[in-house]
Amino acid sequence: MPEGPEIRRAADRIQEQLAGRRLEHVWFAFPELAPEAESLVGRRVTAVESWGKALLTRFDDGRVLYSHNQLYGVWKLHDAEREPDTGRSLRVRLVAQGRAASLYSASDVSLWEENRLGEHPFLSRLGPDLLSQDVTVGQAVARLQEARFRHRGLGGLLLDQALFAGIGNYLRSEILFFAGLHHKARPADLEEAALKRLARAILEVTRQAYDQAGVTNRPDWAAAERRRGASRRRWRFAVFEREGLLCHRCGTAIERERVASRRFYRCPGCQAEA
């Protein structure tokens, strides 16, 4: 499943395609949404945003189209007169001034009044978005110390979208590596310096993944891997999907485990259990 940085980049592309333009055609595959399509024609797209792994398309009448790609959904951008070459099932199409954005294969789509978004069953459970809501290191530390989070192991906690929205499996492994922490560590067990190091890693690794299209490795480590002829899959990450390869920092072999029912990668040398 795409993680927060990938959804934010998708939102950016749709924003460039549609924002500021008035809709000429709207189509929904869902029976509950189909009657609303005509009422959106003539409305202007004001913004396209992400919140964690959800995407919010805002219109100038205060309505918001919520969509979640889940495992298989994908937005395709194209000229209105040219259908994308795909065998996927079309779910949503928005056309504005000859430009189109089409959502395929997603099943979680709904239309909301902006002032009722707080009632959305998924959005209402999300923590702050790490890319859209200007979370500071201090705010991240305070959130990690909240009673509902502080006594949970980091390996499972970081995947909880109620903590921060957008962290998924590859970000979890990369964040804990750069923070130098074992997945069993709990915020309650960490000293202030370690908490701040974790908070910085949460913010910086997520931001780098957004800025660099999913790359979370240090630039010098990635460059060294490329000089050795490594594929992008090998040089993209510091530890994720690098089982058996040597840690860039200490030379210990990276290990793979199952943590919170998901694959997890760590360096035993840099992330020893306390």
Stockholm file with secondary structure:
# STOCKHOLM 1.0

chainA/1-274         MPEGPEIRRAADRIQEQLAGRRLEHVWFAFPELAPEAESLVGRRVTAVESWGKALLTRFDDGRVLYSHNQLYGVWKLHDAEREPDTGRSLRVRLVAQGRAASLYSASDVSLWEENRLGEHPFLSRLGPDLLSQDVTVGQAVARLQEARFRHRGLGGLLLDQALFAGIGNYLRSEILFFAGLHHKARPADLEEAALKRLARAILEVTRQAYDQAGVTNRPDWAAAERRRGASRRRWRFAVFEREGLLCHRCGTAIERERVASRRFYRCPGCQAEA
#=GR chainA/1-274 SS CCCHHHHHHHHHHHHHHHTTCBEEEEEESSTTTGGGHHHHTTCBEEEEEEETTEEEEEETTSEEEEEECTTTCEEEEEETTSCCCCCSCEEEEEEETTEEEEEESCCEEEEEEGGGGGGCTTGGGCCCBTTTSCCCHHHHHHHHTSTTTTTSCHHHHTTCTTTSBTCCHHHHHHHHHHHTCCTTCCGGGCCHHHHHHHHHHHHHHHHHHHHTTTCCSCHHHHHHHHHTTCCHHHHSCSSTTCTTSBCTTTCCBCEEEEETTEEEEECTTTSCCC
#=GC SS_cons         CCCHHHHHHHHHHHHHHHTTCBEEEEEESSTTTGGGHHHHTTCBEEEEEEETTEEEEEETTSEEEEEECTTTCEEEEEETTSCCCCCSCEEEEEEETTEEEEEESCCEEEEEEGGGGGGCTTGGGCCCBTTTSCCCHHHHHHHHTSTTTTTSCHHHHTTCTTTSBTCCHHHHHHHHHHHTCCTTCCGGGCCHHHHHHHHHHHHHHHHHHHHTTTCCSCHHHHHHHHHTTCCHHHHSCSSTTCTTSBCTTTCCBCEEEEETTEEEEECTTTSCCC
//
